[in-house]
Amino acid sequence: ALPISRNAALSCLFQLPQTSTSRAVVLERSTTDKEDILLAARLRNQLGVQIPHVSHEDPEHEPLLWIPDIVAWTLGRTDDYRDRANFPNLTIVDV
């Protein structure tokens, strides 16, 4: 079973309007790959949510997977640093 926090985060991700207009959701490969795909299928069926193809990659082969870590690190810094970073297209979702 997925950890509660991962389940909640993926549920929010899959229900974002931006996700339904994407061609694919690429997640970092982990021990929960099968559960991630099952969660996406369950949400498709239960909520009628349009979810694109879900795949898993290693960060070594998909550098775009580094972006969430970079953003999280920056946002975790002091308020002054975060204000100077100025992410104009960033949407923060409380889970």
C-alpha positions in Angstrom: 0.0 0.0 0.0 1.1 3.6 -0.7 2.2 5.7 2.3 -0.6 8.1 3.2 1.5 11.1 2.3 2.4 9.8 -1.2 -1.2 8.7 -1.8 -2.5 12.2 -0.8 0.1 14.0 -3.0 -0.5 11.8 -6.0 -4.3 12.2 -5.6 -3.9 16.0 -5.6 -1.6 15.8 -8.6 -3.9 13.6 -10.6 -6.9 15.9 -9.9 -5.1 19.2 -11.0 -6.6 20.7 -14.2 -3.1 20.9 -15.6 -2.6 17.2 -15.3 -5.6 16.3 -17.4 -4.2 18.3 -20.3 -0.8 16.7 -20.1 0.3 13.8 -22.3 2.1 12.0 -19.5 3.0 12.1 -15.8 6.5 11.0 -15.1 7.4 10.0 -11.6 10.6 8.9 -10.0 11.1 5.2 -10.0 10.5 3.7 -6.5 9.2 0.6 -4.8 5.6 2.0 -5.2 5.5 2.1 -9.0 2.7 -0.5 -9.3 0.7 1.2 -6.5 1.0 4.6 -8.3 -0.4 3.2 -11.5 -3.3 1.5 -9.6 -4.1 4.7 -7.8 -4.3 6.6 -11.1 -6.6 3.9 -12.5 -8.8 4.0 -9.4 -9.1 7.8 -9.6 -9.9 7.5 -13.4 -12.8 5.1 -12.5 -14.1 6.6 -9.3 -13.9 10.3 -10.1 -13.9 10.2 -13.9 -10.7 12.2 -13.8 -8.8 12.5 -17.1 -5.3 11.1 -16.2 -2.6 10.8 -18.8 -0.1 8.0 -19.1 1.8 7.4 -15.9 5.4 6.2 -16.1 8.4 5.9 -13.8 12.0 6.9 -14.7 15.3 7.1 -12.9 16.5 10.7 -12.2 19.8 9.8 -13.9 17.9 9.4 -17.2 15.3 12.1 -16.7 16.8 15.3 -15.4 13.4 17.0 -15.2 12.8 14.9 -12.1 15.4 17.2 -10.3 13.1 20.2 -10.7 10.9 19.4 -7.7 13.9 18.9 -5.5 15.4 22.3 -6.6 12.1 24.1 -6.0 11.6 22.5 -2.6 15.1 23.3 -1.6 14.7 27.0 -2.6 11.3 27.3 -0.9 12.7 25.8 2.2 15.3 28.5 2.5 14.6 31.8 4.4 11.7 34.0 3.3 14.2 36.6 1.8 15.8 33.9 -0.4 12.4 32.6 -1.4 11.2 36.1 -2.3 14.3 36.8 -4.4 13.9 33.4 -6.3 10.5 34.6 -7.6 8.8 31.6 -9.2 6.2 33.3 -11.4 4.4 30.2 -12.6 4.6 28.2 -9.3 1.4 26.8 -7.8 1.7 25.5 -4.3 -0.9 22.9 -3.3 -1.4 22.2 0.4 -1.9 18.4 0.9 
